[in-house]
Amino acid sequence: MRAVLVENPGDESRLVLGEFDTPHPAENELLVRVHATALNRADLLQRSGKYPVPKGASPLLGLEMAGVVEEVGSGCSGWSVGDRVFGLLPGGGYAEFATIPQEIAMPIPEAFSFEEAAAIPEVFLTAYQALVWLGELKEGEDILIHAGASGVGTAAIQLAKEIGARIWVTASKPKHKLCITLGAQGAIDYKSEDFVERINTLTQEKGVNLIIDFLGASYLSKNIECLGLDGRLVMLALMGGARVDSLNLATLFRKRIHLKASTLRNRSLAYKVALTKAFNDDFGTSLGKGLIKPIIDSIYDWSEVAKAHNRMAANLNAGKIVLKVT
Ligand SMILES: NC(=O)c1ccc[n+]([C@@H]2O[C@H](COP(=O)([O-])OP(=O)(O)OC[C@H]3O[C@@H](n4cnc5c(N)ncnc54)[C@H](OP(=O)(O)O)[C@@H]3O)[C@@H](O)[C@H]2O)c1
């Protein structure tokens, strides 16, 4: 089959369309002819040799896909050749064919194109896990979502709105309108404003109940300042570094703060199955009705994968960058 290969880890010029062995569906797996996949920051890291592939996963890039069932593995039930299907992958989405365990495969809602469906799994499941399972967000609470216009951010805003939270985001100025349209009450330009000051004013000095963070070290002290009593901080990435020079733990005690860090990719299949099911139970209807939807920044043919990676690396995207597998 054809697939996007990384010739040697490095910049986007190392991405080439080439040949790779077609995967075979194991027991309880579906073989899918991929029509679309979508970019994630992890792809950029893996391409550069900075993200080791989890054991047993395809070495190809691509953490999600949408397509059509080509073959049904033994032990599968409820799936037929020709069904439209989408879901999370541990790797292997940048290819003509991918295999997916039937329990995490989801039927594509009728209203969604392949490109729209491919833009859903990674960011919505990550946002759902962060807001609901880890962050325990409740109606009426205040949440601060950093990188509000990112793929995960745009999914998180929509889920938080459905939950009934008051939503504040940080994002660069040109991306504020999108965040507000999706349901944020206010957007803070982190490049020109002090987000700690703004959050304290916006919450009448109470602080927020939950923060979804992607920056890590560079934001840790500021995030702790923004949290209210019993506040939760869910860290999903380290775009601002991993090492903290100094931290006064007394504030954590005074505010009874919970710190959590998580990655989705290296979770067990059983965890991903349970997460997918819980997301569908809680938000499947909203998704089917279009109340929550993938926000697509741009769609590239996969022959332009280098351009797509460049756009993400330059922080130009608002929402998801999708690749059409043609
Ligand atoms: N832990 C997990 O399970 C998990 C799962 C999925 C993704 N992630 C991580 O979550 C992050 C977001 O992923 P994504 O795919 O949604 O990313 P994305 O769509 O590429 O968006 C990232 C955005 O973050 C903002 N940003 C970048 N550097 C920044 C900085 N130094 N300070 C403040 N904001 C900055 C930029 O927007 P502005 O223009 O607003 O600055 C950028 O567009 C990535 O780091 C990804 O690896 C983690």
The ligand as an ORCA input file, in Angstrom:
! r2SCAN-3c Opt
* xyz 0 1
  N      -1.797     14.350     26.614
  C      -2.576     13.958     25.649
  O      -3.258     12.953     25.758
  C      -2.642     14.789     24.397
  C      -3.508     14.416     23.353
  C      -3.580     15.246     22.221
  C      -2.776     16.380     22.149
  N      -1.927     16.652     23.167
  C      -1.059     17.845     23.123
  O      -1.882     18.975     23.261
  C      -1.307     20.083     22.585
  C      -2.324     20.668     21.662
  O      -2.529     19.741     20.613
  P      -3.306     20.151     19.304
  O      -3.206     19.062     18.315
  O      -4.642     20.601     19.714
  O      -2.391     21.391     18.858
  P      -2.562     22.472     17.742
  O      -3.906     22.401     17.107
  O      -1.376     22.379     16.890
  O      -2.504     23.854     18.547
  C      -1.459     24.234     19.357
  C      -1.595     25.746     19.627
  O      -0.947     26.042     20.846
  C      -0.585     27.399     20.840
  N       0.796     27.516     21.314
  C       1.894     26.973     20.762
  N       2.987     27.283     21.465
  C       2.557     28.020     22.493
  C       3.207     28.662     23.576
  N       4.527     28.560     23.755
  N       2.460     29.347     24.454
  C       1.119     29.427     24.314
  N       0.438     28.834     23.315
  C       1.160     28.166     22.411
  C      -0.700     27.913     19.387
  O      -1.860     28.715     19.275
  P      -1.814     30.330     19.491
  O      -1.743     30.929     18.118
  O      -3.062     30.642     20.217
  O      -0.568     30.596     20.267
  C      -0.899     26.612     18.615
  O      -1.643     26.797     17.429
  C      -0.071     19.561     21.857
  O       1.076     19.853     22.598
  C      -0.314     18.059     21.823
  O       0.880     17.325     21.765
  C      -1.850     15.898     24.281
*
